[in-house]
Amino acid sequence: MHTITVIVPAHNEEEGLPATLESLARQTVRPDRVLVVDDASTDRTGEVASSHGVTVLRPPHNLGSKAKAQNYALPRCSTDLVLAVDADTVLAPDYIETVLPAFDDPEVSVAAGTVRTRHTRTLWERGRSTEYLFGFHWHRPIQARANSPMVCSGCCSVFRRDDLMAFGGFPERTIVEDMDYTWSQQIAGRRAVYVSDAVALAADPEDLTYLRKQVWRWMAGFCQNVRLHLGRLVVRKPLLAVWVLLALLEILTAPLWWATPFVLAATVHEPLALAFAWWAGAELLLTIPPLLYAAHRRKLPVLGVLANIPCVYATKAVNLVYAWKALIVELLLVPLRLSRGLTVYEKGRADTVPTRTALAGG
């Protein structure tokens, strides 16, 4: 029988936190303890957490990062498993029950489920919803079958506490602790597991301001981990290295793919409209089948899922800009000592006070 403690790092999260804590209270397998780290909030985060009957930890000063807040709570965990949940993420009622069996395998160090968007109100949320449905029903199952998942999502990952403590806690050396830990454990010969039946709903960017800051963090963090781990991945976890290299190749070739209709029109003298139609057809051929499977798998309305496809190109454009920026900054300028890279993350949600989160340079 596994025991589990939940850690919820929270800074100015009074609006999103109640839904998160209520979802934990509704779990079919209840956690043994819930720890909310009120990291120097200036709103009612601490009061909201206390009203839900959980343990609230208040560091003496702002710790400056999600990983540091999680590490502040880690010594208070005495259970064999630790579940890290973001303060704006809602877990399905059977999330814990569904993930726990993965840890019957003593080789499993970290596991996480499927992430979906909580809301699809704006262009950006609809685009992110499509990205999640595609990624978690195409890329992630393939990686899981190869025993090489790219990342166990930090908003809803379960960790084996002994492994986490032996590693030194949640890694603070990069801007994305979830990918850092997932890669590190696989390099060390431990297993990371994707549990597709466990579902978490994340609050994703509702406006461009928040989206661009979040994507910059993700892309910079990915490149920081490439710089830190790629050599050892090639030697110790080659299949994971393949996924990483394919992701880099996709970033490098994306501008060429987006330019394809114009190149065809200019070189083979096809009408631009026809060239674009061929390009769009190829895109839809690659995109629609996984989305249809995702709609069936998650019992979502097919027309609603397909209607969001145009929105994904707006988020893809933002992804591409910041992916290239990350390549240049993290993989070129940082090694040349011309930049420190991204060491500060400004949360940027429209409905909260902007939060500057300092991280140790990686």
N, C-alpha and C positions, 0 to 999 in steps of 0.2 A: 504494500500500500504506500503510495507516494504522498508526501506532504508538500505543501506549496505556500509560499509567501508572495504577495503581489507588491511591487514597488511602483508608485505613480509619482514621477517627478512633476512638479507643477509650479509655474511662475505666472501669476496673473491669469489664472484659468477658472475664475468663478463661474463663467457662463457655460463652459464645456464640461467642467468637472462633475456636476451632478449626474449627467447621463452616463458618464464613465463609471462612477461609483454605484449607480443603480444597476448597471449591467453586471457588475461584479457581485452584487447582492442577489441577483437572479440566477447565478450559476447553478447548474444541476449538481455539480461537485463544488462545494463552497471552499474557497481558500482558507487556510488556517489563520492567516493574518493579512491585513491590508495596511501598508505603510504609505502615507502621502507625504512627500517631501515638499513642504511649503518654502520654496527657495526665495526668500526675501520679497514676497509678493506685496504689492502696494494696494491690492484690492481685497476682496473678502474670501480669497481662496482658502485660507486657514479655517475661517468660520464655517464655510460650506463643507469642508472636509470633516470637521468635528461634528457637524450636525448629522453626518451619515454614520457615526459610530465607529470610525476607523482611527488608527493611530496616526497622529500628525507629528512629524518631525520638523523642527525649525532650526536650520543652521544659524550660527551667530552672525553670518554675513552672506551676501549673495555668492554662491559657489561658482557661477559663471558658465556652467554647461550642464547638459542633460546627463552625461556620463558621470560628472562629479557629484551631481545630486543623487544619482543611483548608487554611487559608491559610498555616499554618506549613510545611506540606509542599509547597505549590504551587511555590515557587522551585526545589525539587529535581526538578521535572518538566520534562523536555526533549522529551517526545513531543508529537505534534500533538493527541492526545486525552487526556483525563483522566476516569477513571471513579471516582466517589465511591460507596463502599459502606459501609453501616452495619455495625458490628461484630457485629450479631445477624441479618444478612440472608444468605441462601444463594441463590446464583445457579444457575439451570439450566446444565448443561454447555455449552450452545451460546449462552449469553446474549451474550457479547462478539461472537461470530461473527454473530449475528442483528442486532445493533444497528449494527455497523460500516458496512454499506452505506448507512445513512441519511446518513452524512457524505460520500458521493460528491457530494451536492448542496452546493455551497459556501455556500448560504444558510442551511444548518442549523447552529445554534449549540449546541443541547442536545437530547438524545433520551433516552427511557427506555421501559422495557417495562411489562408487566403485573405488578402486585403481588398476591400471594395470601398467605394466612396459612400459617405453617409448621405450626401446631398448631390443632386444634379440640377441645380437651379440656373447656374450661369454657364457661359461659354466655356470657361476654364474648368469648372467642375465636370461638365459633360465630356470635355476632352480627356481629362484625367480618368474618368470612369471608363472610357474606351481603352485607354492605355492599360489600366489594371485588368480589365476583362481579357484583353489580348495576352498580356504578359503572364497572368496567373493561370491561363488555360492553354498556353502554347509553350512559351519559353520555360516556365517553371516546371511543368510536368516532365519535359524532356530532360532538364537538368536533374530532376529528382530521380528519374529512372537510371541516370548515369551516376547517381550517388554524388553529385557535385553541384548542389544549389548555389547560385551566385550570392544570395543573401537571405538570412532569416530576418524578416522585417522588424525593425526596432520598436515599432508601436505595439507589438503583440508577441514577443518572443519569450519562450520558456527556456531557462538555463539550468543545467545541473550545477548546483551550488559549489560542490567540491572542485569541479573544473574551473568555475569562475573565480573562486578564491585562489586556486593554484596559479591562475593566469595573472593575478594581481588586480582582479576586479574588472569592471567595464573599461575598455581601453579609452584613454583620454588623448592619445597622440595624434589622432586624425579627427576630422570634422564629422565623420559618420562612424560611430562606434559599432553599429550593427554589422556592417560589411567587414570592418576590421576584425571583429571577433569571429565571424563566420569563416573568413579565409584563414585566420590564425589557427582555429581548431582543426580545420581540415588539413592544413599543412602539418599539424602535430599528429595526424593519424586518427583523430576523433571524427565523429559523424555529425553532420548537420542535416536536418530532416524537414521536408515540406509536407505538412498535413493538410491536404486539400479540403477535407470536410470541415475543418475548423475555420470559421469566418469572423473577421473583424472589420468593423466599419470605421473608416478614418475620416476626419474632417479635413478636406483638401482645399487648396487655394480657391477662393471665390473671386479674386480679382488679380489683375496682372502684377500689381505691386508685390503681393505675397508670393505669387507663382514664381516670378523671376528670382526672388531671394531664395526660395526653397530649391529651385532647380540649380541655381549656382552652387548652393551648399552640396547638393547631391552629386553634381558633376565634378566639383572640386574634390569632394571626398573620394569619389571613385578613382580619380587620377592620383590622389595621395596614396591610396591603397595599391594602385598599380606600381607606383614608385617604391613603395615599402615592401611589397610581397611578390611581385611578378617572377623574379628569379627563382625563389623557393617554390612557387607554384609550379613552374615548368618542371622542376626536379621531383617534387614530392606529390603534387596533385595535378598531373598533366591535363586531365579532362576539364578541370576547373580553369586551368590556364587557357584552354581552347576557347571556352565561353568568354573569358576576359579579352582575349585577342580578337575574337569575332566582334565584340562590342566596340573595341578600338577601331577595327576595320570599318564597321558601320558608321562610326562618327566621321572617319576620314573620307568615305565615299558618298556620304549623304548629299553633299552639295552637287556632286555629279549626277546623282539620281534625280534630284529636284530639277536640275537643268536639262534633263534628257529631252523633254518636248521641244525646247528651244534649239538644242543641238540637232535633233532630227529635222526640224523645220529648216535649219540653215544648211545642213550637209546633204540631205537627200531630197531637198526641195518639196517636202510634204507640206501641205497647209498646216499652219500652227494648230488649228482646231482639231484636225485629224490626228496630228502627233500627240496632242494633249489627250485625246480620247483613247489612243492606244496606251498611253502612260497611266491614265486613270483606270482603265480596264485591268492592267497588270496589278496596280495597287489593290483594287477591290478583290481580285482573284486571290491575292495573298492575305488579305485582311478579313474578308467576310466569313470563310469557313470556321476559323477559331472563335469568332464572335457568335456565330450561330450555335456552336457547341457550348460556349459559355452561357448563352441565353437559356439553352435547354438544361444545362447542368445546374444553374442557379434559379431556374423557374422564373425568368425575367421575360417581359413582353418583347418579342422579337422586333417588332416595328420600332419600339422605343430604343432598343440597342442600336439598330441600324440607323436610326435618325440622328444619333450622336456622332456618326462617323465623320461628317465634315468638321466637327468641332476639334477632332484630334489633330488636325493639321495646324491649328493655331498653337496648341501646346507643343507639337513637334517642332515648330519654328523656334519657339523659345528654347526648347531642349537643345536644338542644334547650335544656336548662338552661344549658349553657356557651355556646351560640350567643347566647342572649339576654344573658347576662352580658357577653360580648364586645361586643355591640352597644352596651350601655349604657356600659361602661368605655372601650372604644377609640374609639367613634364619637361619644360624647357627653361623657363626663367628661374625656377627654384633650384634645379641642379647647378645652374650657372651662378647662383647666389645673387641674382638680380631682383629677386622677390622673395618674401617670406611665405607667399601663398595665402590661402584663406585660413585665417586663424580666429576670425570673429564672425559669428553668425547673428544677423539681426532678423528676428522672427518675422516681423512685418505684417502680422494680421491686422486687418482693418478694424477689428472689434476689440483689440487689446492695445495696451501700451507697448510700443516697440521695445523689444528686448534685445540688448546686445549681449551675446553669449561668447565669452572669450574661451578659447581652447588652447591647450598646449600645442606648440608647433610640431608638425609631424613630418 
